[in-house]
Amino acid sequence: MADQDLGEKTEPASPRRRKEAREEGSIARSMDLTAALTLLGAVALLIWLTPYMMRDLTVYVRETLETSSSDIGIGGYSGGDDLQRALKILVASAGPFVGLMFVVGYLAAVWQVGLTLTAKPLAPKLSKLDPIAGFKKFFSAQAAGRAGMSFGKVLIIGLVSVIYVSRRFTDILMLPRFTFGEAFSKSGWYLIELLLWLAAALIILGILDYAFQKWQWERQNRMSKHEVKEEMRMTMGDPMVKQRQRTFARKILSQRLQQSVPKADVVVTNPEHISIALKWDPNTMNAPKVLAKGTDFLALRIRQIALANHVPIVERKPLARAMYPVVHVGQEIPSNFFQAVAEVLAYVYRLNKKKAG
């Protein structure tokens, strides 16, 4: 059984193990899902930015086509100026799309795993240079699964493309009957539709891949019961030592209660959950002093010691609840409790007189 606890990993990864794995760069993520979300973002950006991108390009192409060779010769036209203008228009048109694509790709990656900055995966490791280990990884079950996943993606992309083209086949054949502008617009929209279909299919595959990667990561980072116990011992201390410390602390506290509670004049209770032992000496005190207080187990212990030493116990629920959070052992009570405590002490003194008489 001991060997089984040492070797068999049956427990889920602890928060500390998860944090360490994250720092090492071991994170459950799907590159397929990231690529699918990036493709979907690219299509959305194309739909949004294409009118702005095509506006300046259309003007430039029209002006270029309308310029005759005779005009170029007469005007002293410079091809370098025309190329520079073309580059400016291209950058102005495609720049926003490229910049936003970087943002989309970053958000698609961060969405899965959050912001993780670590340089440990880049550190050189001699184990990575082992050709035998690399050969085994190449022909491992994990590599076979990745190859199968890649083949499945290609098959599904091809299948989706064939289905879409077959649905739009008649419309595609009709494109030559339209003007150039209309045909260009319709073919562009058909391309965007196809990309949306592909993005939807890839997102479904990406979600399945992410679920698989998550399951695989959880399986690889499982811990044995021995590892869990060792981690608890490292982070929280030895449970046996903690238990001995708690036992020792209770013993010391019980000894203090045995010394302080018998000196009290009265114990104010809740009655079951709170006990406060009070002492009043007008010659040495400005106000009644708290000798002991406690809740639940300690409250019961205070009442037991009070009964054993014939210290009066008075039930005052509102007073006990109000005093407990603000009074401290060894200190005098606040002035706002003077009247209520004075009534309790007067009641106790009357009881003592009756018993003495």
ROTI-49943 format. One record per residue: z, y, x of N, C-alpha, C in turn. Coordinates in pm, whole numbers, plus 50000, padded with zeros to 5 digits. Atoms other than C-alpha are relative to their C-alpha. Layout:
<atoms>
ZYXZYXZYX...
</atoms>
This chain:
<atoms>
500004987950083500005000050000500005012550086499964988549910500785023750287498645002550062501334998649942497405016850448499025005549897500884995250106495735023050114500175014949978499754985850015497415057050081499415008050115500534992949884496295065950433498495001049997501445000449988492655056250388499245003749874500774998050123491545057350024500195014249950499954986150045490685092449909499775000249849500065000350146491475093849539500435013049935499474987750056492985128549497498995011550016500914988549986490975160349427500445009450111499714990849890490765186449701501015010649957498984989850027493745209849716499425013950020500494986349975493345247849710499855003250148500104997449856494005248550084498784993150059501185007149950491355222050154498715007149955501174992850049488885241449937499765012850080500134987749922489615273550127499494997250140500455003649865489195256650465498534995949999501415004150008485905240750356499095012149980500794987950022484675274450234499845008050129500064993049873485545290250568499074993050099500905007749914483595262350742498555000949953501354998950053480575270550526499594988649911500295011350088480835238950316500235004549856499934994750135480065251349964499014992349912500905006550096478595234249659499035010449945501004990650048475365252549588498654993049991501335005650020471815245549478498965010450041501074991149958468955261749664498895000449895501015000250106466675250949379500345009949890499584990550103468725270949130499825014450048500204986749943468655301049362498535003949996501434997250001464875298449397499495002449858500454998450139464415294649018500445013649945499534987050048466565325048943499265011450068500784989949929464715344749210498605001349940501334999750062461385334949054500075007049864499864993550130462625345448710500185015150018499844985749973463765378748854498715006550043501284994649954460395383449024499065002249881500864998450118458565377948693500455012049917499484988650077460855402648515499655013250069500364987849926460245428448790498515002949989501444997950014456495422848768499655006049864500254994650134456545428948393500395014749992499484986350006458565460648446499235009650091500554990949900456905475048758498484999950009501465000749987453265464348722499285012649953500704987650040452205495148518500125011050104499834989549899453665518048785499264996550129500695004249878452235497349071498485001649987501454999850019448735496148921499485014249981500504986450030448585533148830499385006550124500514993649879448215546849185498904991750064501045008449941446195516749304498675001649926501224998450079443725521249018499315013250032500584987149965443245558049098499344999550136500555000749864442705550349464498704991950003501215008350001440195522449398498845007349934501074992850070438285543949151499415010950090500494989449912438065573149397499204994250116500715006149888436995549749676498614995249959501295005050047434245533749469499055011349964500864988950040432965567549348499505008150120500404992549880432695581149704498724993850059501285005049946429125577549832499985001450151500134999549855428095572250189499515013650047500484986749962426325605950190501145010050002498864990950005429495623750090500894997950121499165002949884431365606250368499435006550125500614994449881428855617550627500075015150003500014985650006428685653450509501395005750022498654994549996432405658550477500744997050127499285003349878433245645650821501154990649972498945009150047435225617650661500504991350115499365008349897437655598650882500534987149936499525012750053438215561650817501484998050024498575001149973441645564150979500835006849894499274993050107442765589550718500014991849873500095008250121441565566950438500924987950010499125011649981443425537050583501465004249990498624995050008446575557650621500395002949856499724997350142446335568950260500184987049923499885012950068445795533150146501354993450027498695005949966448895521650333501135007249928498984992550070450975549450181500074996049853500035003950141449865540449830500544985849982499525013850008450505503549897501514999250014498555000049980454015510350028500715006149880499374993550115454825534149742499964991249875500135008550119453585508849486500824987250011499335013049985454975476449627501405001150057498674998449940458075490549803501154997249904498915002950095460325491249492500114985349962499975014250035459305455749402500624991750111499465007649886460065442549752501505002450014498584996949988463405460949767500844993549892499255006250110464515448749424500004984850013500025014549981463455413249515501104995650097498885003149911465945413849804501324999949922498794999250082468635424249555500114987949908500005011550091467625397049308500334987150075499715012149922467625370249578501464999450044498594999549959471045381549703500924996649882499165002550117472555381649353499874985549953500195014050040471045347449276500804990650088499215008449909472765333049583501505002149981498574996850014476105351049537500534995149866499565004250133476235341649168500584985950002499525013849995476795305049258501314998550074498885002949909479325306949538500885012050027499234988249969480615342649546499695005150140500244994049870480745364549854500764992150107499405008049894481375342550159499415004350133500434995649867481205356750511500714991650105499425008349896481765331750791498934997150104500925002949890480185325851131500184985950056499735013349947481565290651182498804990649992501155009050001478395272751064499005002950112500944996549893476495291351340500514995850138499435003949870478835279251615499334987250050500665012049947477185253751848500934987949999499255012650003478315217751804499204989350072500685010649926477475189352039499554988749909500365010950092477405165251747498635002249937501304997250058474325183151616498864995950093501035003849903472465173551935499864984950016500045014549990473085136351889498764994949927501235004550068469635121151818500244988249907499735011750085471095089151674500565004449867499424994950125473185108251423498945007149916501074993350074470195129551332499034990149938500895010450054468045098351287500614993449877499325006150114470655083251058499995009249878500044990550111470785115150849498615000449937501374999250050466995115050822499694988549905500275011850083467025080150671501214996449913498815002650082470275083550475499645000549852500204999650145470685080250100499895014449951500074986050038471235117750079498615005850026501364995449970467905124550251499004994249901500895006150099466205099950017500115007149866499824992850126467735118149721499325013650002500674987049991466465151749847498484998349992501445002450006462995137249900499564996949856500335003150138463015122949548500065012349912499874987650077464175156349410498805009150024501164991749967461365174449593498734994649933501175006150067458765149849462500065002649850499854997450143460175154149112499665014449965500314986050026459915191949139498495002350000501464998549993456265190049247499344994049877500575006650117455515165848963500205008349874499724992150119457205187548702499235013150001500784987649991455545219448830498544997349964501375003550034452175202248812499844997049852500085003650141452905188448465500095012449912499874987750079454035222248330498735008350012501234992349982450975238948480498854994249919501085006450076448605213448324500195002249851499754997950144450295216747983499665014349960500274986050035450075254547992498515002950002501444997449991446465255448107499264993549884500665006650113445495230247839500215007749870499754991950120447115252247574499205012950001500724987349988445345283247706498554998050045501325002949943442095266247806498905007849929501024992750075440005281947527500055014850030499874985649970441425316647595499485003250139500474997749864440675313147966498474999950005501455000550003437055303447891499395012649937500514988050067436695334747677500135012650087499794988249918437685358447962498715006850043501244993149958434065364848083499395008849893500584991950107433215380147743500665013749990499314987250006435705408547792499545008950115500254990749890435345439448005500904996350118499225003349881436695438548358501485003349981498604995950020439855457848264500744990849905499365008850098440565436247958500214986150058499885013349940439895403848146501114999850105498954999349897442115415148434501395000349934498724998950068444945424248192500414986649938499695012750064444715391547997500324989150102499735010249899444525369748309501355002550067498684997049945447545387948451501124995649907498975004450095449495381348134500094984749994499975014749998448465344448139500774995050122499285003949878449755342348497501515002049983498564997450022453095357848397500584989649905499545010550092453385333348105500224986850074499875012449923452775304248342501225000650091498844998649913455385317548585501304998949921498805001150085457905320648300500254985449964499845014250029457255284448202500554992650122499545006649878457695273348562501445003750032498634995749973460865294148603500994992949908499125007050094462385278548289500204985450042499895014049956461595243348413500834998950127499265000649874462955250948761501475003449980498594996950027466145266048619500724987649947499405012550051466805233848426500244990250114499835008849885466205213848742501115005250093498984994249914468395238148938501404997849947498685002550059471295234448695500414985650022499695014149975471065196648724500324997750147499755001549856470885199549103501365005950037498704994049970473905222849109501144990949955498975009450048475915198348897500134988250097499965011249904474955170549140500665004450130499414995049876475845191849445501505002149984498584997950025479185200849288500744986749999499395013350005479965164249214500074994050140500025005649865478935154149566501025007050090499044992649919481045181849725501434995749967498665004450040484105171849523500304986150055499805013649950483595135749627500234999950151499874999749855483195144249997501325006150045498774992949961486325166150000501254994649932498795006150058488675142649817501004996750110498925002349904492005136349984500764987349963499125011450026494225106150021501385005149961498654996050039497755106649886500835003950123499294996549877499045107350243499635014150045500424986549961496975138550318500625010549909499374990550092498325155450006501475002150035498594998949962501905147850110500175007850130499914992849873501295160050465499725014849982500304985950024499755192250337501165007049930498844994350067502685198350105501145002150099498954998749901505035192350395499735011850094500364989149910503145217350612500125013649932500024987250069502875244450348501325003549934498784997350076506075240550150501254994750068498845005849934508315222250395500254985949952499665013850034509745187250387500784999749869499285000650127510795178750026501454995350015498645004749981513865160250154500895011250055499234988749947514955190650354500265010249891499824990650111514365212950052501084995349904498995005450090516445189749837501405001550059498684998549936519305190050089500445014749999499664985850004519135228050106500465004349861499594996650136519315230849727501374994349968498685006150025522255206649714501105007850071499014992449925524075226149984500255013649935499844987050066523395259249807500824998749872499225002050123524745245449478501484997550033498615002849962527855232749657500725012950038499404987249961528515266949813500245008749878499854991850120527925284249480501124994849912498925005850080530245260149301501375003550059498744996349935532965267149557500345014649972499754986050029532535304549502500465001949856499584999050140532795300049126501434995049983498635005450009535935279049171501035010250047499084989949949537475308049361500035012649915500084987050068536275337649152500314999349851499835000550145536265326248786501464999349958498585000250043540025317648768500675013750008499414986749989540765353948866499555009449889500564991350104538795367748570500975001749885499214997550122540415383148263499314994649877500765004850115537625372348027498624995750047501395004449979534265354248023499235003149873500854996350113531665369947794498804990750000501085009950007529085344647671498985003549894501164997850089525805342747482500004992649866498985007249926527325316047407499484989050094500435011949925525125288447559499225003350127500934997549890522685305147797500525010050103499534989649909524665333547958501524999950004498544998349983528185336648099500245010650107499654989249906529685367548270501525000950007498564999349978533195366748419500385014050045499614986249972534925401048420501485000850037498624997349956538095413948590500275014949987499664985850015539895446548508501425002350052498724996149942542675461348720500025015250010500024985350001543405498048640500555006250127499434994349877545305502648966499025000350116500935000849886542445493049198498545001949961501404999250045539295496448985499795012249912500404989250089537485525048817499394994649871500625006550116535795500648576500104985050021499995014549985535785463248504498944995150098500885005249895534175443048784499474986249961500625012950026531815413448758500374990550114499615009949900533275383148938498984988750013501015010849998530545358148843499115001649878500925000250114527515354748622498984988950023500985010649988524935328048548499364996849868500715004550120522465313148305499914984850002500215014350018521995277948169501064991750074499065008949932523605253648419501195007750057498914992049944525615280748595500895005749890499204995050112526695295248261500964989349949499135011150043528005261148158501104997550103499005002349895529785256948492501095010649996499014989250010531465291048456500944997649882499145002650118532715281748107500954988250027499135011449970534025248248233501185004150089498934995549911535995264948514500975009049925499144991050079537285291448271500944992049909499165008350087538535264948029501074992750081499035007349918540185245448310501125009150050499004990749947542035276848426500535009549891499464992650115542855290448076499565014650001500584986650008540605321148111499325001449865500594998450134539665334547764498475000950005501454999650014536035329447661499685006749868500304992250120534675355047413498485000349981501435000150031531295351547245499575013849950500584987250038529415384547232498524999750041501425002149967525675377247216499295012850043500724987949958524275413047220500515005750131499434994549877526685424047494499604991750121500365008749887525975393747717498535001750037501434998449972522195397647680499705013450064500264986649945522305434847753500565001650140499374998349871524655432148051499354991850111500415009449895523175402448236498935005650095501044995649906519985418748376500415011650090499704987649927521735450448500501304999550079498755000749925525155439648627499824990750120500105007849877525705424748974501404995150040498735006149960528395401549111500645008650110499254992049903531075420949300499945014849974500114985850031530165454249140500585003049862499474995950129531645473948852498885001949900501024999250105529825475048520499565014549981500444986350029527735505848425500815006349889499174992550095529355532848214499604997749855500425001850139527265525347905500584987349937499375012050055529125492047868501535001549991498564998249997532635506947897500634997049864499385001350131533355508647525499974985649950500125013750048532035473947441500924990750077499135008649919533885457447731501475003249973498624996350032537065477247649500454993249871499655006750126536995462947295500254985150025499805014249969536625427647438501334998050071498745001349927539525432847680501205002549909498914997550094541685447547404500224987949910499905012150082540915417147192500714988850078499385010349916541905394247481501495002950019498604996549981545145413447542500814997149874499295003150126546085410047175500234985049986499845014650008545455372647190501114995450095498975003949902547615369847503501405003649951498714996050051550455389047336500484990649889499645009350107550335366447034500474986650057499605012549939550475335947258501355001350067498704998049933553375350747455501125001549901498974998350102555255360447138500274987349926
</atoms>
